[in-house]
Amino acid sequence: MNILGISAGFHDAAATVVNSQGDIVFAGHAERYSKKKNDPDIHKDLIWDACNAGGIDHVAYYETPWKKQLRQWYSGQGIEWNKLTTKQILQQQLKGFFPTASHSCHSHHLSHAAGGFQTSPYDRATVVVIDAIGEWDTITIWGAEYDRTGRARYKRLWAQRYPHSLGLFYSAITKRVGLHPLDEEYITMGMAAYGRDNYHHVMEAVLVRDLEEIEFGQNLHTGVDNEFMGSLSNEDIAASAQTLLERLIGNIMQRAKDFKWSTNLVYQGGVALNCLANRKLGNYFENIWIMPCPGDAGSSLGAAALAYGKRLHWNNAYLGHNIPGAYPVDSIVRGLLHDRLVGVASGRTEFGPRALGSRSLLADPRGTEIKGQVNAIKRRQQFRPFAPVILEEHVGKYLLCLVAGVTVGICKQFPFAGILTYFLLLFTLTKLVVCRLCQKMAAALDRRWKHGMLRLGVLCC
């Protein structure tokens, strides 16, 4: 049976196909087809790519529509009567495709959890999901394991519910510093490196009612006042919010650890994309897995995983639309040597927000001006950082992962640029380059990926 997992109708639509052997044969984002950032609707060409992956027998939807509509009514957003049932949503999103396929719906947070656990290498794990909001849950902790038949089982250990939300807190701060909430939180994280976090205690006193239970004194769904901490720069607000966020995540992780379910952590939800906060996860767990698409788009994979029921075969994040042909290593090298910048579109596109070489803008890192040039091309803020690409065996030469005293080992657990690391010293042919505050993400090229970027990495070493 081929299963189509769908996340659509509200935010960052995506589709995943899992076959009867548990292979993830396709996973793609709607925004890659429509060119609309976080497009909430499934694009017809995305459906065609899913069709090409195999005939669809069952469609799994990533959340329970009526529960979401009930929460929206409670929060004053009103009810969207055309999105009250799974059948309604799938008819709108799939545009008449797969009329004979059966369908199911699943819990929003359980879809997150399954997308992480059933792609992880663990037989037993503690699963933490933190996002803005699903149906009602905003934070959940699960005990996950496989039974004797190989079926994935989930035990709900703890939860926090709307309106108390770590994701909505960070989104409110994102809006306060002039960015788009539920979209540009990653920019807030980058901005934090340029500010002072001296005011996180003030922010905590004003907004947080209970640090341990993750309860806020007000509903942050609509943001904070425009004059909130008005005497501070946007950078200082972002830095203080980042520090407070990390403290609250730490409390959640400590609670998860105290259940003593497992020393393996699977971490999912939109907040799991905050790779700066992720550097501290090793303080609580020995082994960590963050599926490269932990947000709502990744829940299309989670819904398919729940419908499949067993462990999925995870190999790498190259799961999307394919541009056939050999990876253009020689052309890339020539472009880097001559122009220092080259765009790449080759092979299967990445599943998740991190560019990992298939749809990437690659640059020669030597010199101090290249960062500004790339940001100018991408039409984004000049403070925005970039990820170095490093062969796995060379990680220890250049990167220091300050996580619970572990260096290279913890870096190898995050090959998909899911954690911030610290540069040691990066020597170039002409000068020493030190990145802003030495904070960057590392995409470690694992030789098991069998991707063209590996050959490029070998040539450039």
N, C-alpha and C positions, 0 to 999 in steps of 0.2 A: 504494500500500500504506500503510495506517495502522498505525503502530507505537505500542505501549504500553510505556513504560519503567517499571519497578517497582523501588523500593527498599523492602524490607520484611523482617520476620522477626527483626530484631535491635534497630533503633534508628531512630526518626524516619521512619516509613513515608511514602511519597509515590508519586504516579503522574503520568506525563506522556504526552501524546498528540502525536505528530508525524505530519503527513500526507505524502502522496507528493510535495508541492511543497517540503517542508522548513519548513512553517509549524508553530510551536508552538501548537497549537489549544487545549491545556488543560494545566495543571500545578497540582496541589494537594497539601496535606498531610493526612494522616489525622487529626492532632490537631485540625484545624479542625472536624471532623465529630464525633469522639468526645469532645472536650473533655478528653482525657488528654494531658498534656504529653509530647512525644516518643513518642507512641504507636507501638509497633513494628509494629502490624498494620494492614493495609488495611481501611478501613471500607466497608461495603456502599454507603453513599451516595456515597462517593468513586468507587467503581466505576461507579455509575449516571451520575455526571457525566462520567466518562471515556467511557462508552457514548454519551452524548449528543453527544460531540465527533466521533463517527464510528465505523463498524464497524471492529473491530480484526482485523488480519490476522496480526500478529506481536507477541509479547511478549518484551521484552528485560530480563533481570535484571541488576542492577548489580554483582554479584560472583560468584565461583566457589565454590559451597557446600562442596565436598569439601576445597578448600584451606583454607577458614576452619575447618572442623571439625578438620582435621589440626593447625592452629595451636592451636586450643582444647585439643586433647588434649595437645599439647606443653606448654602453659602450666598444665596441671593443672585446667582447667575441665571436662574430660570431653567426650565426643562426644554431640551431640544427633542420634540416629539418624534422627529424623523430619525432619531438615533437611540431609540428606547430598547430595541432588540438587536441581537446579533444578526438576524436575518435581514433586517432593514439596512444595517451598516454594510454588510457584505454585498447586498444587491447594488448599493450605491457605489461601492469601491471597486467591485470586480466587473461591473459593466456587462453583466450577462455571461461572463466566462464561468465555466465549471458548474452548469445548472444541475447536474446529477450528483455532485459531490455532497457528502454529508458534512455537517459542521458542528463545532463545539466552541464554547467560550470558557475562559479561565480567569482566575484572580490576577489582577495587575501585578502585585508584588510576588506572587507565586511564579508568574511567567518570568519576571526578572531572576528569581532564584534558580529556576530550572535552566535558563539560558546560561547561567554561570556554572552550576554544579554538574550538569550533564555534559558539559564540554571540558570539565576540569579533569586532571589526572587522578583525582582522589576517589576512594571508595566510601569515605565518610568525611564530612566536613561541617563546620559551622558556617552558615550562610548569613551575611548581613546585607540588607537592601536599604538604601537611603536615597530618597528622591524628593521631588517637590510634593507630589501628591498622585495617588492612583485613584481607586474608587474612594476609599476613606483612609487607608493606611498611608503613612508617610515614612515610617521606619519599621522594619521587621527583622527579627532574628529567628533563624530556622536551624533545626538539626536535620541534616540530610544524610542519607545512606542508601545503599542498594540492598534489597532483600535477597533471599536465597535464589529467587528466580531471575534476579537481575533487574527487577523493577525499582525505580527511584522512589524513595519514600521521604516525605517531608513532615517534620514535627514543628509546629509553631511554638516558639519558646517565649517570645515577648514582642510587643508592638506598641507604637505610638500612633495616634490618629489625628486627622485634621481637626482643628486648625493648627496644631503644634507641628511645625515642619522645619527641618533644617534646610531643605532645598528652597522653601519659600523665603526663609530668612536671607539666604545668599542672593536670591533673585530680587528681594526688596533692596538690598544694598546695591546690586547691579543697576537697578533703576535709579537709585539715589545718585550714583556717580555718573549718570548721563548715558547709560548703555541700555540695550533692549533686554528686558527680563525674560527668563525662560528661553534664552537664546545665547546671550553674550557673557555668560558667567565665566567662561574661559578667559575673556579679556580682563574681567575683574581680577582674576587670579594673577594674570601677568602684570597688571597694574600694581598689585600689592608689593611687588619687589622694589618699587620705587618710592614707597611710603614708609612711615614710621608706625609701628604697632603700639605706641605708648597709650592708646586710648581704648584698648579692648575692654578694660575693666569698666570704663564708663559705659560703653556700649552694652556690656553684660548687665550692668545695674539697671539700665533703662529698658532693655528688651526681654531679658531672660528671667522667668519666674522661678524655675527649678532646673539647675544644671544637671542633676542626676537623671531626672525623668524626661529631660528635654522638653520642657514646657515654657512657652512664651507668654508674656503678659498681655499681648495683643495679637489680633489676627493680622499676620503680615502678608496675606494674600493680595491685598491691594497696595502693598508697599509701605514705606515710611514717609513722613512729612518731608517736603522739599527742603525744609530748614533743619532737618535732623543733623545734629553735629555740624551746624552751619559754619562754625569758625575754622573747620579743618579743610585741608585740601582733599580732592578726590582720592589721591594716592594714599593719604593717611587713613581715610575712611576704609579704603580697600584693604590696606595692610592690617588694620585693627579687626576688620571683619574676618579676614583670613585666619588670624590668630585665634579668634573666638570660635570660628568654625572648627579648627583643628582640636581645640580643647573639648568641644562637644562631641566630635567624632571619637576622640579618645575615650570619653565616658561611655559611649555606645560600645566601642570595642572591648573595653574592660568588662562591661556587663556581659557581652557575648562570650568572652574568655571565661568568666566566672561560672558559666553553665557547665564547663568542662566536658562539652560534647566532643570536641576534637581540637587538635593543635593545627589543623588545616583551616585556612580561611578562604571562603569564596565571597567576593565583594562585588555587589551589583547596584544598579540604579544610577541616575544622572549624577549624583554627588560623587560617585566613584571615578568620574572623569577629572576630579580635582587632583591632579597628579602631584601637586605640591604637598597636599595633606597626606597622600598615600605613602610618602617617604617614612612615615612614622608607624605604619601598620606592623612592621616587624617587632615593635615593642610588645605586641600582644600575641602574635601567632608565629609559629615556626615556618610554615609554608603558606604561600599566598597565590591565589589565582584571580585575576580580573579579566574576564572575557573582553576582547578588544572593542566590543560594542556594548557597553553596559547600560546605556540609556534605553529610551523607549523603542528605538529602532531595533535594538538587540532583542527586545521581547517578542518580535516575530519569530526569532529562533527559539526563544523560551516557550512560546505557545506550541510550536511544532514539537519541541522536546517533550512537553507534557503529554501531547497526543501520542507520541511514539512510546514514551514510558520508560525507556532504558537509556544507557549511556550512548552518547553520540560519538562519532569518530571525528575528532578535531585534529586537523593537520596544520592549518595556517589561516590567516585572515583574508587570503586572496580568493574570494568566493563570488564576486559579482560578474558583471558583463565582461566578455572576453574580446580583446582586440588581438587576433591571431598573429603569429610570427615570432621569431626569436627576439629576445630582449636586446635592444640596440646598444650594446655595451660600447662598441667602437665609436659609434656616432656620439654617444654621451661623453666619452673621454675627449674626443676632438672638440666638442662644444664647450666643455669645461676649460680646456686648455686655451681655446681661442677667445671665447666670449665670457667665460667664468660663470655663466648661467645657462641652463638648458631645461626645457619642459619635457616631461616624459609621459606618454600614454601608451602603455604596452601590456599585454596579458590581461589577466583578470583583475578587476578593480577591488580595492580593499573594502572590507565590511567593517564599518566603524569610522569615526571622525579623523583618525590619524592617517596621514599620507605616508605609505610605506614603500614607495618606489614605483608602483604601477601607474599612479596618477599623481605625479609629484613635480615640483619645481626644485631642481637640484642646483647647488651652488658650490663653487670653490671657496672654502672658508678662510683662505689666507687673506690677510689685510683687515683693516678696520671699517672699510666703507661698504663691504658686501651686504651686511645686514640691512643697511638703509636702502640699498638698491632693491633687494628682494621685497622689503616692505612697501616700497614705492610701486613696484610692479603689481603687488597684490592689493594695493590701495587700502592699506591698513595702518594702524598707529605705529609710529616709529619705535615704541618701546617693546613691541611684540617679539617674543623669543622664537628660536628655531631649534630643531632637534638634530643632533649629530647622528650619523650612521656609522656604527663601529662593528667590526667583526667580533664575534663573541669571545674568541680567545685573546683579544686585545683590550677588553673592557677594563681590566685591572690596571692597565697602563695609564689610562686617561680619566677614569671615573671613580669616584668614591661614593658609595651608597651608605650614607650614615643612618643605618637602620639597626638599632639594637646591637651595635658593635659589629655587624656583619658588613663585609665590603662586597667583593665580587659576587658571592653566592646569591645575594638578594637581587642584584642587578639581573642575573640570568633568569629570574622568575618573571621579569617584566620585559620580554622581547618586543612588545608592541607599543613602546613609548607610553607606558601607563604610570610611570613614577618619575619624579624629579630626582636627579642625581647632582653631584657636585664635581665640576671639573677639577682635576689636580693641576697640572701644567700642560698646556697644549702648545708645543713648539711647531712653528711653520718653517718654511725654508728661509724666510727673511726676518721674521719677528715673532715675539711672543704675543699670543692673542688670549686675552682674559675676557670671558663673557660677563655681561652685566650681573653683578652680585654672584657670579659663578654658578647661577642656577639655570639648568637646562634639562631637557628630556633626552633620554638615550634610546634609540631604537637599535638593539643589539642584533646583528645578523646571525641567526642560527642556521647552521649548515643543513639542518633537516628541512628547511623551507623549500630548497631546490628552486630558488627564485633568481632571476637574472641579476638582481641587486647584489647577490653573493659574489658573482664573478666580477662585477664592478668594484666591490669592496676589496677583493683580492688584488685586482690590478692597481688600485689606488694606494695600497698599503706601502 
